Amino acid sequence: MDHGLLLRNIARYIKLDKDEEEYLIPLLMSKKVKANEVLLEAGDVNSKVIFVTGGCLRSYALDSNGFEHILQFAPPGWWIIDMLSYITGEPSRLNIDAIEDSEIIYLLKSDFDTIYLEVPKFERFGRILTMNGMATFQHRQIDNVSLSPAERYIKFCKLYPSLIRDLPLKQIASYIGVTPEFLTRMLATSVFSKQY
């Protein structure tokens, strides 16, 4: 599998020399996943950092009534992980699965830790990845309590422009925290029917 997209993503934050790239590449695991294939199930410990090279993944939690609450979509070029489980070793409360046939590259936690020791500047990359994840999570929390459903939908469209037409309305509704029926009514209003 071509590692170009992943290496370009890393290069946005740190510059690996040829020897460092050659050390990293054999540790990268590639996998083709089918639509609906589960990569992390709630109750399991997250031991992988996943980078999407094709298709789309999502992370979500189930509430006590069995309703899905989507926290993240991961199209090509995005990372996805249950950070809490990964860091603490506690069982995950999230599920990660493929929305469609997808291609991923992942690193096992043990390999990620080894890279930190062998390629010290990679620790900076890991720190940036973690901080970006924390900032994204905080933005999402603030948006969920301070923005209207319409504003959350507009923000979703800006964040995931490539997914707007491909995702089922039910999943978009779950992500922005409304029912599919509410989202359908909202999108039928003149403001949205012309723009989105």
N, C-alpha and C positions, 0 to 999 in steps of 0.2 A: 504494500500500500504506500502511496505517496505521502510523505510526511511534511510536504511543503507548507500547507496551511498552518499546521501546528508550529513549525519552525518560524514562520513569519509572525505568528501570534507571540511567541516567546521573544522574538527580535524587537517587538514594540517596547519591551521593558529592559531587556539585557542583551548584550552582544556576546554570543558564544563563538569561540574560535573553532576551527575545523576539528581539532582533537576533542574538544568538549562535545561537539555535535556527534562525533563518532562514538563517544562514550554513551551518550544519551540514546541514540537511535535503537540499539539492540534491546534496550529496556522497555521500549514502547510496544504495547500490545495492540494489535489491530483486530477489529471484529466487525462483521456484518450482522446486523440485528434485524429481525423481522418486525413488522408492525405489531404492536401490542406486546412484544417481548419485554419481560420484566428484567431490569438490570439491578434493581435494589428493591427489596420488599420490606415493608415495615416489620420490625422485629429482628432483622438482620443487622449486622454491623457493617457500616460503609468502609470498605478497604481500598477503594479505587478513586482516582481523580479522572474524570471522563472528559474528553474533548471531542466534539462532534465535527466530522468532516463531510457528512452527507445526511440528508433526511432531517429529522427533528425528534428530540426527546422532550420529556416534561417531568417535573417533580411535583408531587401532590401529596396531601394528607387526606385521610378519611375522617369525618366527624363521627359522633356516636350514632348517627342515623344512617351512616354509610354514604353520605354525600361527599363528593370530591371537592377539594379546595386546591386549585392549581397555584403553585408558588412561582414556578419558572417554566418557560419554554427555552429550549436550547437548539436553535438552528445551526447550520454550519458556521464554524468560527467561534462558537460559544463553549464554555466549560460548564459542567454540571456536577454537583456533589451534595451530599448531606454533610455539611461542614461540622455540625454538632457531633454526629456519630463518628465521623472521621477523626476528629480531634480527641474526643473523650473515650472512644471505644465502646460507648453505650449503644444499645440497640436503637436502630433508626425508627423514627416515627413517620418517615416519609417513604414514598414509593417513587421509583424512577423507571419509566418505561418509554418505549419507542412509539411515537404517534404514527409513524409510517416506516417503511423499510429504510434503514439508516446505516451509516458507517461511522464507527467511532475509533478513537485511539485512546487507550487508557494506560495509566501508570498505577501499579500497586503501591500502597502506602510504604511498604518496606523498601521498594525501589526508589521512591521519592525521597525517603530518608537517607538512603545511600548516596543519591545524587547530591544531596545537601553537603555530605562529607567530602565527596570526590570533586565536586564542581562548586566551590563555595559561593560563587556569584549566583548560583541557581537558588540559593536560600533567599536572595533578594527578590527573585521572581516569585517564589512561593509566598513571601510576605506581601508583595503587591497584589497577587491573586487573592489572598485572604482579605486584605484591606478593601479591595474593590468589591468582593462579595459582601463584606460587612456594610459597606456604604450603600450598595444596591438594596440589601435587606432593609436598612434603615429608611431609605427613600420609600420603599414599598410600604412599610409600616405607617409612615407619616401620610403617604398618599391615601391609604385605606381609611384613615380617620379624618382627613381634612379635605379631600376632594370629593366632588359629587360623582355619581356613576358616569355621567357624560364626560366629565374631565378625566376620569380614570380610563374610559374607553379611548379618548383622544390620545392620552399618554401611551396606552397600549399600542395604538396604531403607529405612533412615532418610534416606539422601542422595537416593535416587531413588524415593520412594513411588509416584509416578505411573507408573513403568515396570515395576513388579514383575509385573503381570499381562500386560503387552503384549509384553515381550521374550522371544525364544526362550531356553530354558534354556541353550543352547550359548553365547549371548552373555553371560549373567550369569556362567556358569562361567568364561569367558575373563576377565572383569573381575576376579573374585575370585581367579583363579589356580589353578583346579582343573579337572579333566576334567568333562564333562557327566555321566558315569556316577557319579563321586564325588558331585556335587551332587545328583543324583537320589536316591542312597542316603541322603545326609545329610538331605534334605528329607522323606524317608519316615519318619524317626525321630519318635517321639511328641512330642518337644520342638517340632519345626518344623511338624508337620502341624496342630497346634492354633493356632499363632501366625501363621504366614506362609502 
